[in-house]
Amino acid sequence: MQQKNKVKTIFHMVTIIMTILIILFILYGLKLGIFKEKEILVSYIQKFGVIAPIFFLFLQMVQVVFPVIPGGASCLAGVLAFGPIFGFIYNYIGLVLGSVVAFLLSRRYGLPFVKKLFKEETIEKYLAYIKTKRFHQIFFLGILLPGLPDDLLCYVAGLSNMSLKKFFLYIVVGKPFTLIFYSIFMELF
Protein backbone atom coordinates (compact mmCIF):
# COMPACT_ATOMS: atom_id res chain seq x y z
CA MET A 1 0.00 0.00 0.00
CA GLN A 2 2.85 2.38 0.82
CA GLN A 3 4.41 1.69 -2.61
CA LYS A 4 1.11 2.69 -4.27
CA ASN A 5 1.06 5.99 -2.33
CA LYS A 6 4.66 6.65 -3.35
CA VAL A 7 3.84 6.16 -7.03
CA LYS A 8 0.79 8.41 -6.67
CA THR A 9 2.89 11.13 -5.03
CA ILE A 10 5.54 10.92 -7.77
CA PHE A 11 2.83 11.12 -10.45
CA HIS A 12 1.34 14.22 -8.80
CA MET A 13 4.75 15.87 -8.52
CA VAL A 14 5.57 15.16 -12.18
CA THR A 15 2.15 16.52 -13.21
CA ILE A 16 2.70 19.71 -11.22
CA ILE A 17 6.23 20.20 -12.59
CA MET A 18 5.13 19.57 -16.19
CA THR A 19 2.19 21.95 -15.79
CA ILE A 20 4.51 24.67 -14.49
CA LEU A 21 6.96 24.09 -17.35
CA ILE A 22 4.17 24.21 -19.93
CA ILE A 23 2.80 27.46 -18.47
CA LEU A 24 6.29 28.99 -18.46
CA PHE A 25 6.80 27.92 -22.07
CA ILE A 26 3.48 29.44 -23.14
CA LEU A 27 4.29 32.71 -21.39
CA TYR A 28 7.73 32.74 -23.01
CA GLY A 29 6.23 31.99 -26.44
CA LEU A 30 3.62 34.70 -26.04
CA LYS A 31 6.30 37.19 -25.02
CA LEU A 32 8.39 36.32 -28.10
CA GLY A 33 5.30 36.39 -30.33
CA ILE A 34 5.99 32.97 -31.86
CA PHE A 35 2.30 32.07 -31.85
CA LYS A 36 1.17 35.09 -33.90
CA GLU A 37 1.91 33.80 -37.39
CA LYS A 38 2.75 30.39 -38.81
CA GLU A 39 5.95 31.71 -40.47
CA ILE A 40 7.28 32.93 -37.13
CA LEU A 41 6.42 29.60 -35.51
CA VAL A 42 8.07 27.59 -38.33
CA SER A 43 11.20 29.74 -38.15
CA TYR A 44 11.35 29.30 -34.37
CA ILE A 45 10.92 25.52 -34.64
CA GLN A 46 13.66 25.21 -37.26
CA LYS A 47 16.14 27.01 -34.99
CA PHE A 48 16.24 23.87 -32.84
CA GLY A 49 18.02 21.88 -35.55
CA VAL A 50 18.17 18.14 -34.88
CA ILE A 51 16.01 18.41 -31.75
CA ALA A 52 13.32 20.38 -33.61
CA PRO A 53 11.06 17.30 -33.88
CA ILE A 54 11.18 16.79 -30.10
CA PHE A 55 10.44 20.47 -29.53
CA PHE A 56 7.56 20.29 -32.01
CA LEU A 57 6.09 17.17 -30.33
CA PHE A 58 6.17 19.07 -27.04
CA LEU A 59 4.55 22.09 -28.70
CA GLN A 60 1.73 19.94 -30.10
CA MET A 61 1.15 18.36 -26.69
CA VAL A 62 1.02 21.79 -25.10
CA GLN A 63 -1.44 23.18 -27.63
CA VAL A 64 -3.92 20.43 -26.74
CA VAL A 65 -3.45 20.67 -22.97
CA PHE A 66 -3.50 24.48 -22.89
CA PRO A 67 -5.25 25.53 -26.10
CA VAL A 68 -3.72 28.96 -26.71
CA ILE A 69 -2.35 28.06 -30.15
CA PRO A 70 -4.89 27.35 -32.89
CA GLY A 71 -4.62 23.63 -33.71
CA GLY A 72 -4.81 24.14 -37.47
CA ALA A 73 -1.95 26.65 -37.36
CA SER A 74 0.34 24.36 -35.41
CA CYS A 75 -0.51 21.43 -37.73
CA LEU A 76 0.39 23.57 -40.73
CA ALA A 77 3.60 24.66 -39.01
CA GLY A 78 4.58 20.99 -38.64
CA VAL A 79 3.97 20.31 -42.32
CA LEU A 80 5.88 23.45 -43.36
CA ALA A 81 8.79 22.75 -41.01
CA PHE A 82 9.20 19.01 -41.62
CA GLY A 83 7.42 18.26 -44.89
CA PRO A 84 4.14 16.42 -45.41
CA ILE A 85 5.21 12.95 -44.20
CA PHE A 86 7.29 13.81 -41.14
CA GLY A 87 5.04 16.78 -40.39
CA PHE A 88 2.08 14.42 -40.32
CA ILE A 89 3.91 11.91 -38.10
CA TYR A 90 5.08 14.55 -35.61
CA ASN A 91 1.65 16.20 -35.56
CA TYR A 92 -0.02 12.85 -34.97
CA ILE A 93 2.23 11.73 -32.13
CA GLY A 94 2.13 15.11 -30.38
CA LEU A 95 -1.63 15.48 -30.67
CA VAL A 96 -2.32 11.93 -29.48
CA LEU A 97 -0.05 12.40 -26.45
CA GLY A 98 -1.56 15.82 -25.69
CA SER A 99 -5.09 14.44 -26.00
CA VAL A 100 -4.31 11.67 -23.50
CA VAL A 101 -2.79 14.20 -21.08
CA ALA A 102 -5.89 16.43 -21.41
CA PHE A 103 -8.17 13.45 -20.76
CA LEU A 104 -6.16 12.40 -17.68
CA LEU A 105 -5.98 15.94 -16.29
CA SER A 106 -9.73 16.30 -16.66
CA ARG A 107 -10.32 12.91 -15.09
CA ARG A 108 -8.04 13.79 -12.17
CA TYR A 109 -8.97 17.43 -11.50
CA GLY A 110 -12.56 17.53 -12.75
CA LEU A 111 -14.87 20.24 -13.96
CA PRO A 112 -13.33 23.13 -11.95
CA PHE A 113 -10.06 22.59 -13.83
CA VAL A 114 -11.79 22.44 -17.23
CA LYS A 115 -13.69 25.66 -16.45
CA LYS A 116 -10.37 27.46 -16.08
CA LEU A 117 -9.47 26.61 -19.68
CA PHE A 118 -12.72 27.06 -21.61
CA LYS A 119 -15.81 29.27 -21.61
CA GLU A 120 -18.47 27.91 -19.31
CA GLU A 121 -21.29 28.09 -21.88
CA THR A 122 -19.21 26.06 -24.35
CA ILE A 123 -18.40 23.47 -21.70
CA GLU A 124 -22.07 23.19 -20.69
CA LYS A 125 -23.09 22.61 -24.30
CA TYR A 126 -20.78 19.60 -24.61
CA LEU A 127 -21.39 18.32 -21.09
CA ALA A 128 -25.03 17.84 -22.06
CA TYR A 129 -23.87 15.18 -24.55
CA ILE A 130 -22.30 13.11 -21.75
CA LYS A 131 -25.76 12.27 -20.48
CA THR A 132 -26.84 10.84 -23.83
CA LYS A 133 -26.21 7.34 -25.12
CA ARG A 134 -24.64 8.89 -28.21
CA PHE A 135 -21.74 10.62 -26.46
CA HIS A 136 -19.16 8.14 -27.78
CA GLN A 137 -20.38 8.68 -31.34
CA ILE A 138 -20.42 12.46 -30.91
CA PHE A 139 -16.93 12.38 -29.42
CA PHE A 140 -15.57 10.24 -32.26
CA LEU A 141 -17.11 12.56 -34.88
CA GLY A 142 -15.63 15.54 -33.04
CA ILE A 143 -12.19 13.98 -33.28
CA LEU A 144 -12.70 12.78 -36.85
CA LEU A 145 -14.00 16.01 -38.39
CA PRO A 146 -11.82 19.11 -38.69
CA GLY A 147 -12.94 22.41 -37.22
CA LEU A 148 -14.66 21.02 -34.13
CA PRO A 149 -13.39 21.75 -30.59
CA ASP A 150 -11.51 18.46 -30.21
CA ASP A 151 -9.32 19.80 -27.39
CA LEU A 152 -12.42 20.60 -25.36
CA LEU A 153 -13.92 17.24 -26.28
CA CYS A 154 -10.86 15.48 -24.82
CA TYR A 155 -11.45 17.28 -21.53
CA VAL A 156 -15.19 16.53 -21.62
CA ALA A 157 -14.44 12.86 -22.31
CA GLY A 158 -12.32 12.87 -19.16
CA LEU A 159 -15.40 14.00 -17.23
CA SER A 160 -17.49 11.19 -18.71
CA ASN A 161 -17.52 7.49 -17.94
CA MET A 162 -15.52 6.73 -21.12
CA SER A 163 -12.61 4.42 -20.38
CA LEU A 164 -9.06 5.52 -21.16
CA LYS A 165 -8.74 2.52 -23.48
CA LYS A 166 -11.78 3.52 -25.55
CA PHE A 167 -10.70 7.18 -25.54
CA PHE A 168 -7.26 6.21 -26.80
CA LEU A 169 -8.78 4.05 -29.55
CA TYR A 170 -11.00 6.92 -30.75
CA ILE A 171 -8.06 9.34 -30.78
CA VAL A 172 -5.67 6.96 -32.54
CA VAL A 173 -8.23 6.05 -35.22
CA GLY A 174 -9.89 9.46 -35.68
CA LYS A 175 -6.99 11.90 -35.49
CA PRO A 176 -5.26 10.94 -38.77
CA PHE A 177 -8.26 12.00 -40.87
CA THR A 178 -8.28 15.50 -39.42
CA LEU A 179 -4.52 15.80 -39.84
CA ILE A 180 -4.66 14.66 -43.45
CA PHE A 181 -7.36 17.25 -44.10
CA TYR A 182 -5.32 20.03 -42.45
CA SER A 183 -2.14 18.95 -44.24
CA ILE A 184 -3.75 18.88 -47.68
CA PHE A 185 -6.04 21.88 -47.23
CA MET A 186 -3.39 24.08 -45.64
CA GLU A 187 -0.81 23.21 -48.28
CA LEU A 188 -3.22 24.42 -50.97
CA PHE A 189 -3.58 27.83 -49.34
Short mmCIF file of the C-alpha atoms (twelve columns), coordinates in Angstrom:
data_MODEL
# 
_entry.id   MODEL 
# 
loop_
_atom_site.group_PDB 
_atom_site.id 
_atom_site.type_symbol 
_atom_site.label_atom_id 
_atom_site.label_alt_id 
_atom_site.label_comp_id 
_atom_site.label_asym_id 
_atom_site.label_seq_id 
_atom_site.Cartn_x 
_atom_site.Cartn_y 
_atom_site.Cartn_z 
_atom_site.pdbx_PDB_model_num 
ATOM 1   C CA . MET A 1   0.000   0.000  0.000   1 
ATOM 2   C CA . GLN A 2   2.852   2.376  0.818   1 
ATOM 3   C CA . GLN A 3   4.410   1.692  -2.612  1 
ATOM 4   C CA . LYS A 4   1.111   2.695  -4.270  1 
ATOM 5   C CA . ASN A 5   1.059   5.993  -2.330  1 
ATOM 6   C CA . LYS A 6   4.661   6.650  -3.348  1 
ATOM 7   C CA . VAL A 7   3.844   6.160  -7.031  1 
ATOM 8   C CA . LYS A 8   0.789   8.408  -6.671  1 
ATOM 9   C CA . THR A 9   2.893   11.126 -5.034  1 
ATOM 10  C CA . ILE A 10  5.536   10.924 -7.766  1 
ATOM 11  C CA . PHE A 11  2.835   11.121 -10.450 1 
ATOM 12  C CA . HIS A 12  1.338   14.219 -8.801  1 
ATOM 13  C CA . MET A 13  4.752   15.869 -8.520  1 
ATOM 14  C CA . VAL A 14  5.571   15.161 -12.176 1 
ATOM 15  C CA . THR A 15  2.147   16.519 -13.206 1 
ATOM 16  C CA . ILE A 16  2.700   19.711 -11.223 1 
ATOM 17  C CA . ILE A 17  6.231   20.201 -12.588 1 
ATOM 18  C CA . MET A 18  5.128   19.571 -16.186 1 
ATOM 19  C CA . THR A 19  2.190   21.946 -15.791 1 
ATOM 20  C CA . ILE A 20  4.506   24.673 -14.490 1 
ATOM 21  C CA . LEU A 21  6.960   24.085 -17.354 1 
ATOM 22  C CA . ILE A 22  4.173   24.215 -19.925 1 
ATOM 23  C CA . ILE A 23  2.795   27.463 -18.475 1 
ATOM 24  C CA . LEU A 24  6.289   28.994 -18.464 1 
ATOM 25  C CA . PHE A 25  6.804   27.917 -22.075 1 
ATOM 26  C CA . ILE A 26  3.480   29.436 -23.136 1 
ATOM 27  C CA . LEU A 27  4.287   32.715 -21.389 1 
ATOM 28  C CA . TYR A 28  7.732   32.737 -23.010 1 
ATOM 29  C CA . GLY A 29  6.232   31.995 -26.441 1 
ATOM 30  C CA . LEU A 30  3.618   34.704 -26.042 1 
ATOM 31  C CA . LYS A 31  6.296   37.187 -25.021 1 
ATOM 32  C CA . LEU A 32  8.392   36.322 -28.100 1 
ATOM 33  C CA . GLY A 33  5.304   36.392 -30.330 1 
ATOM 34  C CA . ILE A 34  5.993   32.974 -31.861 1 
ATOM 35  C CA . PHE A 35  2.299   32.068 -31.853 1 
ATOM 36  C CA . LYS A 36  1.175   35.093 -33.898 1 
ATOM 37  C CA . GLU A 37  1.906   33.797 -37.386 1 
ATOM 38  C CA . LYS A 38  2.754   30.391 -38.808 1 
ATOM 39  C CA . GLU A 39  5.947   31.706 -40.467 1 
ATOM 40  C CA . ILE A 40  7.284   32.928 -37.125 1 
ATOM 41  C CA . LEU A 41  6.423   29.597 -35.509 1 
ATOM 42  C CA . VAL A 42  8.069   27.587 -38.335 1 
ATOM 43  C CA . SER A 43  11.195  29.742 -38.146 1 
ATOM 44  C CA . TYR A 44  11.346  29.300 -34.374 1 
ATOM 45  C CA . ILE A 45  10.921  25.515 -34.639 1 
ATOM 46  C CA . GLN A 46  13.658  25.212 -37.263 1 
ATOM 47  C CA . LYS A 47  16.140  27.008 -34.987 1 
ATOM 48  C CA . PHE A 48  16.241  23.875 -32.837 1 
ATOM 49  C CA . GLY A 49  18.023  21.877 -35.550 1 
ATOM 50  C CA . VAL A 50  18.165  18.143 -34.880 1 
ATOM 51  C CA . ILE A 51  16.012  18.407 -31.746 1 
ATOM 52  C CA . ALA A 52  13.323  20.382 -33.612 1 
ATOM 53  C CA . PRO A 53  11.057  17.298 -33.884 1 
ATOM 54  C CA . ILE A 54  11.177  16.794 -30.101 1 
ATOM 55  C CA . PHE A 55  10.444  20.471 -29.528 1 
ATOM 56  C CA . PHE A 56  7.557   20.292 -32.006 1 
ATOM 57  C CA . LEU A 57  6.091   17.175 -30.330 1 
ATOM 58  C CA . PHE A 58  6.169   19.074 -27.038 1 
ATOM 59  C CA . LEU A 59  4.552   22.087 -28.704 1 
ATOM 60  C CA . GLN A 60  1.729   19.942 -30.098 1 
ATOM 61  C CA . MET A 61  1.151   18.356 -26.692 1 
ATOM 62  C CA . VAL A 62  1.025   21.795 -25.096 1 
ATOM 63  C CA . GLN A 63  -1.436  23.184 -27.629 1 
ATOM 64  C CA . VAL A 64  -3.917  20.432 -26.742 1 
ATOM 65  C CA . VAL A 65  -3.451  20.665 -22.973 1 
ATOM 66  C CA . PHE A 66  -3.502  24.481 -22.894 1 
ATOM 67  C CA . PRO A 67  -5.247  25.534 -26.097 1 
ATOM 68  C CA . VAL A 68  -3.718  28.962 -26.714 1 
ATOM 69  C CA . ILE A 69  -2.345  28.057 -30.148 1 
ATOM 70  C CA . PRO A 70  -4.893  27.352 -32.889 1 
ATOM 71  C CA . GLY A 71  -4.623  23.632 -33.713 1 
ATOM 72  C CA . GLY A 72  -4.810  24.143 -37.473 1 
ATOM 73  C CA . ALA A 73  -1.949  26.651 -37.360 1 
ATOM 74  C CA . SER A 74  0.342   24.357 -35.413 1 
ATOM 75  C CA . CYS A 75  -0.509  21.431 -37.726 1 
ATOM 76  C CA . LEU A 76  0.391   23.565 -40.728 1 
ATOM 77  C CA . ALA A 77  3.602   24.656 -39.005 1 
ATOM 78  C CA . GLY A 78  4.575   20.986 -38.638 1 
ATOM 79  C CA . VAL A 79  3.969   20.311 -42.324 1 
ATOM 80  C CA . LEU A 80  5.876   23.446 -43.361 1 
ATOM 81  C CA . ALA A 81  8.787   22.752 -41.012 1 
ATOM 82  C CA . PHE A 82  9.200   19.006 -41.620 1 
ATOM 83  C CA . GLY A 83  7.424   18.256 -44.893 1 
ATOM 84  C CA . PRO A 84  4.139   16.422 -45.414 1 
ATOM 85  C CA . ILE A 85  5.213   12.954 -44.200 1 
ATOM 86  C CA . PHE A 86  7.291   13.812 -41.138 1 
ATOM 87  C CA . GLY A 87  5.039   16.785 -40.394 1 
ATOM 88  C CA . PHE A 88  2.079   14.418 -40.321 1 
ATOM 89  C CA . ILE A 89  3.910   11.914 -38.102 1 
ATOM 90  C CA . TYR A 90  5.075   14.553 -35.606 1 
ATOM 91  C CA . ASN A 91  1.649   16.204 -35.558 1 
ATOM 92  C CA . TYR A 92  -0.023  12.851 -34.966 1 
ATOM 93  C CA . ILE A 93  2.232   11.733 -32.126 1 
ATOM 94  C CA . GLY A 94  2.135   15.112 -30.383 1 
ATOM 95  C CA . LEU A 95  -1.631  15.475 -30.665 1 
ATOM 96  C CA . VAL A 96  -2.319  11.931 -29.475 1 
ATOM 97  C CA . LEU A 97  -0.054  12.401 -26.454 1 
ATOM 98  C CA . GLY A 98  -1.556  15.815 -25.691 1 
ATOM 99  C CA . SER A 99  -5.086  14.435 -25.997 1 
ATOM 100 C CA . VAL A 100 -4.312  11.671 -23.500 1 
ATOM 101 C CA . VAL A 101 -2.786  14.200 -21.081 1 
ATOM 102 C CA . ALA A 102 -5.885  16.428 -21.406 1 
ATOM 103 C CA . PHE A 103 -8.168  13.452 -20.762 1 
ATOM 104 C CA . LEU A 104 -6.164  12.401 -17.684 1 
ATOM 105 C CA . LEU A 105 -5.982  15.943 -16.292 1 
ATOM 106 C CA . SER A 106 -9.729  16.300 -16.662 1 
ATOM 107 C CA . ARG A 107 -10.324 12.909 -15.094 1 
ATOM 108 C CA . ARG A 108 -8.042  13.791 -12.175 1 
ATOM 109 C CA . TYR A 109 -8.970  17.432 -11.499 1 
ATOM 110 C CA . GLY A 110 -12.563 17.526 -12.752 1 
ATOM 111 C CA . LEU A 111 -14.871 20.242 -13.961 1 
ATOM 112 C CA . PRO A 112 -13.334 23.125 -11.952 1 
ATOM 113 C CA . PHE A 113 -10.057 22.592 -13.831 1 
ATOM 114 C CA . VAL A 114 -11.785 22.441 -17.227 1 
ATOM 115 C CA . LYS A 115 -13.695 25.658 -16.451 1 
ATOM 116 C CA . LYS A 116 -10.370 27.460 -16.081 1 
ATOM 117 C CA . LEU A 117 -9.472  26.606 -19.684 1 
ATOM 118 C CA . PHE A 118 -12.723 27.058 -21.614 1 
ATOM 119 C CA . LYS A 119 -15.808 29.268 -21.613 1 
ATOM 120 C CA . GLU A 120 -18.473 27.911 -19.309 1 
ATOM 121 C CA . GLU A 121 -21.290 28.088 -21.880 1 
ATOM 122 C CA . THR A 122 -19.212 26.058 -24.352 1 
ATOM 123 C CA . ILE A 123 -18.404 23.473 -21.696 1 
ATOM 124 C CA . GLU A 124 -22.068 23.190 -20.685 1 
ATOM 125 C CA . LYS A 125 -23.090 22.606 -24.304 1 
ATOM 126 C CA . TYR A 126 -20.782 19.597 -24.613 1 
ATOM 127 C CA . LEU A 127 -21.391 18.323 -21.088 1 
ATOM 128 C CA . ALA A 128 -25.030 17.839 -22.065 1 
ATOM 129 C CA . TYR A 129 -23.870 15.184 -24.546 1 
ATOM 130 C CA . ILE A 130 -22.301 13.109 -21.752 1 
ATOM 131 C CA . LYS A 131 -25.765 12.269 -20.482 1 
ATOM 132 C CA . THR A 132 -26.835 10.841 -23.832 1 
ATOM 133 C CA . LYS A 133 -26.209 7.338  -25.120 1 
ATOM 134 C CA . ARG A 134 -24.636 8.889  -28.212 1 
ATOM 135 C CA . PHE A 135 -21.737 10.624 -26.465 1 
ATOM 136 C CA . HIS A 136 -19.164 8.136  -27.780 1 
ATOM 137 C CA . GLN A 137 -20.382 8.683  -31.342 1 
ATOM 138 C CA . ILE A 138 -20.420 12.458 -30.908 1 
ATOM 139 C CA . PHE A 139 -16.934 12.376 -29.420 1 
ATOM 140 C CA . PHE A 140 -15.567 10.244 -32.259 1 
ATOM 141 C CA . LEU A 141 -17.106 12.557 -34.883 1 
ATOM 142 C CA . GLY A 142 -15.631 15.540 -33.042 1 
ATOM 143 C CA . ILE A 143 -12.187 13.980 -33.283 1 
ATOM 144 C CA . LEU A 144 -12.696 12.781 -36.847 1 
ATOM 145 C CA . LEU A 145 -14.001 16.005 -38.393 1 
ATOM 146 C CA . PRO A 146 -11.822 19.109 -38.693 1 
ATOM 147 C CA . GLY A 147 -12.938 22.410 -37.219 1 
ATOM 148 C CA . LEU A 148 -14.660 21.022 -34.132 1 
ATOM 149 C CA . PRO A 149 -13.388 21.746 -30.594 1 
ATOM 150 C CA . ASP A 150 -11.511 18.461 -30.211 1 
ATOM 151 C CA . ASP A 151 -9.320  19.801 -27.390 1 
ATOM 152 C CA . LEU A 152 -12.421 20.604 -25.358 1 
ATOM 153 C CA . LEU A 153 -13.919 17.243 -26.283 1 
ATOM 154 C CA . CYS A 154 -10.864 15.480 -24.825 1 
ATOM 155 C CA . TYR A 155 -11.455 17.276 -21.529 1 
ATOM 156 C CA . VAL A 156 -15.194 16.530 -21.624 1 
ATOM 157 C CA . ALA A 157 -14.441 12.857 -22.312 1 
ATOM 158 C CA . GLY A 158 -12.318 12.874 -19.161 1 
ATOM 159 C CA . LEU A 159 -15.399 13.998 -17.229 1 
ATOM 160 C CA . SER A 160 -17.488 11.190 -18.713 1 
ATOM 161 C CA . ASN A 161 -17.521 7.487  -17.939 1 
ATOM 162 C CA . MET A 162 -15.518 6.730  -21.115 1 
ATOM 163 C CA . SER A 163 -12.609 4.419  -20.385 1 
ATOM 164 C CA . LEU A 164 -9.062  5.521  -21.165 1 
ATOM 165 C CA . LYS A 165 -8.735  2.516  -23.476 1 
ATOM 166 C CA . LYS A 166 -11.778 3.518  -25.555 1 
ATOM 167 C CA . PHE A 167 -10.703 7.175  -25.538 1 
ATOM 168 C CA . PHE A 168 -7.262  6.209  -26.798 1 
ATOM 169 C CA . LEU A 169 -8.776  4.054  -29.549 1 
ATOM 170 C CA . TYR A 170 -11.001 6.916  -30.748 1 
ATOM 171 C CA . ILE A 171 -8.058  9.341  -30.781 1 
ATOM 172 C CA . VAL A 172 -5.674  6.965  -32.543 1 
ATOM 173 C CA . VAL A 173 -8.233  6.052  -35.219 1 
ATOM 174 C CA . GLY A 174 -9.889  9.463  -35.679 1 
ATOM 175 C CA . LYS A 175 -6.989  11.900 -35.486 1 
ATOM 176 C CA . PRO A 176 -5.256  10.944 -38.771 1 
ATOM 177 C CA . PHE A 177 -8.263  11.999 -40.865 1 
ATOM 178 C CA . THR A 178 -8.276  15.502 -39.417 1 
ATOM 179 C CA . LEU A 179 -4.517  15.795 -39.844 1 
ATOM 180 C CA . ILE A 180 -4.665  14.656 -43.452 1 
ATOM 181 C CA . PHE A 181 -7.358  17.252 -44.098 1 
ATOM 182 C CA . TYR A 182 -5.320  20.027 -42.454 1 
ATOM 183 C CA . SER A 183 -2.142  18.951 -44.236 1 
ATOM 184 C CA . ILE A 184 -3.750  18.885 -47.683 1 
ATOM 185 C CA . PHE A 185 -6.042  21.884 -47.226 1 
ATOM 186 C CA . MET A 186 -3.395  24.083 -45.640 1 
ATOM 187 C CA . GLU A 187 -0.811  23.207 -48.281 1 
ATOM 188 C CA . LEU A 188 -3.219  24.422 -50.970 1 
ATOM 189 C CA . PHE A 189 -3.578  27.832 -49.343 1 
# 
